[in-house]
Amino acid sequence: MKSRFSTVDIRAVIAELRHSLLGMRVNNIYDVDNKTYLIRLQKPDCKATLLLESGIRIHSTEFEWPKNMMPSSFAMKCRKHLKTRRLVSVKQLGVDRIVDFQFGSDEAAYHLIIELYDRGNIVLTDHEYLILNILRFRTDEADDVKFAVREHYPLDNAKAASPLPSLERLTEIITAAPKGEQIKRVLNPHLPYGASLIEHCLIGAGFSGSAKTDQMEGKDFERLLVALQNAEEYMEAVDNFDGKGFIIQKREKKPSLEPNKPTEEILTYEEFHPFLFSQHSKCPYVEFESFNKAVDEFYSKLESQKIDLKALHQEKQALKKLENVRKDHEHRLEALHQAQEIDKVKGELVEMNLEIVDRAIQVVRSALANQIDWTEIGAIVKEAQAQGDPVASAIKELKLQTNHITMLL
């Protein structure tokens, strides 16, 4: 299940937020939890709510999210600096999954920067990007940058857009990858598009969505370059996105308690995208008039869906246990039935050879009554068998320690 935004998602939602929210003023700020914040925006003719979740998502929402009774210190600090200020711009920093919201203009401007990668972060800065408050203090040891109050937010560290890799570089990346690795997974760390867009463009260029590195040969690399050029066109187009949103669904089978009743099929939300990619064309999906509405619907139903899926899983486990108990019961009955048949045959054989069985019992009892040693009784039986005695010949084994005689009838 998809859990966070890709670069394509960020660009699409930014384009929609620019269209719908720019020019609105901050009315208030609330925290849903320690990572999720709601910014109430308004202008004379309309109201809107912007939802920010550190490391996960940004979108406007129409749902009523539960708010903490007492605002956190971060929410209070944001209220102090952002309340009544106008939302002036929304932009992505480079090609990183970082979004910069600017409230107010010139020296009266404040920036709310949300990081949508790794563990995420939300940073409040002034017009010079001096950090006023931060959700998660940290130090980036690789770049020797400290994220803390009174430090400058490192805008220069944002990854800049880079040109498409050349055919030689693309060949080098693929040939250096482990054999059998999927191409989309190999390319994903080197490109800003995200695995879903790469897979879509691979299919468009005639590859399988799960094509592997060891399947590449000759002119396949040229076709792969064409696929990436197509992905680049998508990235440019999504900057001015004004399209629809799609939620890809997954079919789950709900088992039936009644044996003759067919299993019920339920649809759960699996992914959200601003385009209906080729790999999802045969999947069930829900179409929305905007990507923002698709994302809002996806996350609003996520928790209830998790509860439903957990209940479904528990139901499947319970039915599996019930089926195992039923099968075990059937096996036990079958074993008892077989044992009953064997005992029935044994009883019939004893009745048919009653005279020999009685004589064998009498002979052994007599020997035991005369206190003859068990080993000697066994030797006597073997001697009688050698002489062709019919009773002794019917005795197969003596288990005198358990008072048993095994007879071959």
N, C-alpha and C positions, 0 to 999 in steps of 0.2 A: 504493500500500500504506500502511495506517495505521501510524504509527510512534510516536505518543505519546498520552497520556490526554487526554480531553476533560473538561469539568466534570461531566457526567453519569457518566462512568467513575469519576472521583475519588469522587463521593458514593456510588456503588454499592459500590466496593471498601472505602471507610471503614466503611460499614455492616457489611460482612462481617468486616472486621478487628476491629471492636469486639466482634462476637459471638464470634469465635474466639480472639483474642489477649489481650484485656484481663485483667489479673490475673497474667499470666505474667512471670517474671523473666528478665533478660538473662543468658545464660550466657557468650556471647562475641561478638565482632564481627570480621568479616573483610572484606578488600577483594578484589573480583574484578578490577577495574581502577581507574583513577583517577576514575571516575564512579560505579561500582557497588559497593554494600556489602551484606553479609549480616549480619543480626542473629539469632543463635541464641537462641531463647526456650524456657523450659521451666517446667513446674510438676510436682508429684509424679506425676500420671497421664498427662502427654503432653508432647511436644516439638514445636516449629514453627520455621520459618526465614522471616524477613521480608526481602524483597529491596527495596532502594531504589536507583534509578538516577536521578541528577541530571538534571532536565529532561525525563524520559521516563516513568517508571512507578514504582508501589509495589504490591506484592502479596506474599502468602506463597507459598512455592515448595516443591515436593516433589522437584525435580530437584537433582542434585549439580552445582553450578557450580564451575568451577575457581577455586582461591583462590591469591593471591600467596604465595610462600614466606615473604617478609618483609613484615609489615604496614606500611602507610604511616603517616606521622606523624599523619594525621587519624584513622585507625583506632585507633592507640595512644591518642590523646587521648580518643576515644569510649569505649574500654575502661576508661580510668582513671575516668571520671565515671559511666558507665552500667552497668558490670558489677554484677550481683546486684540491680539496681534493678527494681522492678515497673513494667510498662506500665500507666499509670493512665488515660490518655485519648488518643484520636485524633480530631482535629477539623480541619475546613477553615477557613481564615482568610477570612471574608467569602465572596465568590463567586469569589475568585481561585483559580488552580490552585496553591495553597500548602497543605501539610498539616503540622500541628503534632502531633508525638508527645511526650507527657509521660511521663517516667519518674520515679517517686518523688513524694512529696507535700510540700506546704507549702514550708518553706525548704530542704528537702533535694531539691527537685524540679529536674530538668534537662529541657530541651526540645531535641528534634532536629527542625529545621524543614527540609522539602524543598520546593524550588520546582520546579514541573513545567511551566514555560513558558520560552520563549526558550532561552538557553544553560543554564538551570537553576542550582541551587546547593543545598548542604546546609550548614546552620548549627547548631552546638551552642551552647546558651545556658544560663545558670543560671535560678533561679526568677524573677528579675526581668527576664529576657530580655536580660541583658548577654552579649554574644557572647564565648564562650570559645575557639572555633575555627571556621573557615569554610573551605569547599572552594575557593571562588573569591572573592578580594577584588575589590570593585568600588565605584564611586561612581555613585549615581543622580543625575545632574546636574539632571534635571527637578524632582525633589523635594528637592534639596540634602541627600541622605542618603548617608552613608558606611557601607559594609558592611565592617567590619574588627573585629579583636579589641579588646575593651574599649569598643566602641560598643554602644548599645542597638539591638536589632532593631526596626525601625519597624512595629509591629503596626497602627498607625493608618492606614498607607498601603494596607492591604489594601482592595480594592474592596468596599464594602458592597452588600448586596442592594437593588435599586431596584424600584419598582412597574412594572407593565407600561406601555409607552408608550400614551398616549391615541390615539384614532382620528385626531385632528388631527396629532399628532406622527408617527404611523405613515405617514399620507398624505404628510407633509412629507419623511420619509426616502426613501420610494419615488419620489416625483416629482423629488427632487433628485439621484437616482442616474442614472448614464449609461444611455441607452436601449439595450435589448438585454442588460443585465446580469441575471444570474439573481437572483431574489428572495432565495434562501437566502444568497447571498454578500453581498448588500447588507445584510441584517439581522444577519448573524453578528457583525460588530464591535460592534453596539449591544446585543446580548443575550448572556447567559451560557450559552445552551443547547447551542451547538455545531451545526455544519451538518447533521449526520445527524438529530438530533432535530427541527430546523426542517423539514427535507425531509419527514420522516415525518408531521409535523402538517399540512404543506401538502397532502400527498396525502389525509390524513384529512378535510380541509376541502373537498376536491373540486378542488384545483389539481393541475397536473402537478408532479412533483418538480423539474423544470428550468424552471418557469414564469419568465417574464422580466418586467421592470418595465414595458415598453411594452404588455404584454397586460392590464394592470390598468385597470379602469374601473368607475365607479359603485359598486355594492354589493360589489364584490370586496374593497374595503378592510375592510368589516365582517366578511366571511368570513375575511380574513387575521387580524383581531383575535381571532376565535374560535379560529383555529389556534394563536395564541400563548398564549391562555388554556389550551388543551389542553397545550401545552409546559410551562407553569407548573405544571400539575397533575402532570405527569411528574416535574418537579424536586422537588416536595414529597413525592411517593410514594417517590422513590429515596433520600430521607433515612433511611427505615426499610427499605431494600431487603432482600428475602429471596427472591430469585428465581433464575433460571437464567442461564447465560452462553452466548453464541453466537459462533462463529467463522464469518464469511462467507468462502466459498471462490471461487476464480476458475478457470475451465476454461482449460487450456493444451493446445494440440495438439502432440504430439510427432511430428515427421515420420518416415515410414518409408523405409528404404533400398530396400526391395523395391517395385517399381512397382505390383503387384497387391494388396499388403497395405494395408488401411485405416490411417489415422493413429491413433496411440494417444492417448487423452485422459488428462491428469493434472490433479489438483486441487491448487491451492496456496492457502495462507492469505492472505487479503486484508485483512480487518478483524475487530475484536472489539467486541462490544456487550453491554450488560446486558439489552437487549430485542431481539426480532426485528422490526426496523422494516419498514414497508410496502415501501420501495424494495428490500428484500432478500428479500421473500417468495418470489420466483421464482428466486432464486439458490441454488446448492447451499450447505449450511451444516452445521456440526456443533454439536450441543447438549450442554452440560455442566450438571452439577447445581448449579454455582455460577459466578458471574462470575469469581471469583478463579481457579478452575481453568481457565477458558477463557483468561484472560490468561497464566497460567503456561504452558499448552500452546502458545499462540501464540508467545511469545518464546523458549521453549526450542527450538522448531523453526525459528525465524527464520533463524539462521545457516546451518543445513544446507539450508534451502529456497533461500536466496540462492545457495548453491553449485550446487544443482540447476538453478535458473533460469539461472545463468550458463552451465552446461554445455549446457542446452537451447538457449540463444541461440547459443552457438558451433556447436552441431550444425546449427541452422537456417541459420546463415551458411555453413557448409561445404557443406550440401546445395544452397544457393542458388548458390554458386560452381560446384559440380558441374553443376547444371542449366544455368548460363550457358555452361560449357565444352561441354556436350552440344549445346546449341542452336547455338553457334558452329561446332562440328564439322559439324552437319547443314547449316548454311548454306554452309560451305566445300565440302562434298560436292556440294550442289545446284549451286553455281556452277561447279564442275569438270565436272559432268555436262552443264550447259548449254554450257560452252565446248567440251566434247568433241563435242556434237551439231553445234555451229556449224562446228567444224573438219572434221567428217565431211561436212557439206553442201558446204563449200568444196572439199574433196578430190574429191568426186563431180563438181562443176562443172568443176574443172580437167581431170579425165579426159574429160568430155564435150566440152570445147572445147580439147583438147590441141594441135591444129594451130595455132589462133589464138594460144594462150599461147606456144608455142614460137617462132612467127614474131615475136611482140612482143618476146620476150627477145633473139632474134637481132638484130632491128633496133636495139634500144637498145645491145646489146653492140658492134655494128658501129660505131655512132656514137661510143661511148666509146673504142673502139680507134683511131678516126681523130682522137681528141683534140678532138672538137667540144665547145664550151662548153655547160654544163648548161642555161643559159638558152636557148641556140639550139636545143638538142634539144627543149626544151619547146615552142618556137615552131614547129618542124618538125612535131611531133605535132599541134598545134592546126590547122596548115595542112592536114595530111592528113585530119584529122577534118572540116574544112570541105568537103573534096572528096569526103567519103563513103567513105573508105578503111575497110574492115571491121576491120582490125587496129588502126588508130589510134583508131577509134570505141570499141573495147573497153577502151582505156586510159583510166582515170578520173583517175589522179594518178601523178606520178613523184616518188619520194623517193630521189633518187640519192645524197644524203649518207649514207643508211643502206642503199643497194643494194636498194631496194624499188620494185616497180611494183604499183599498185592497179588491178585490172581489173574491169570490170562485165560479168559473164557471164550 
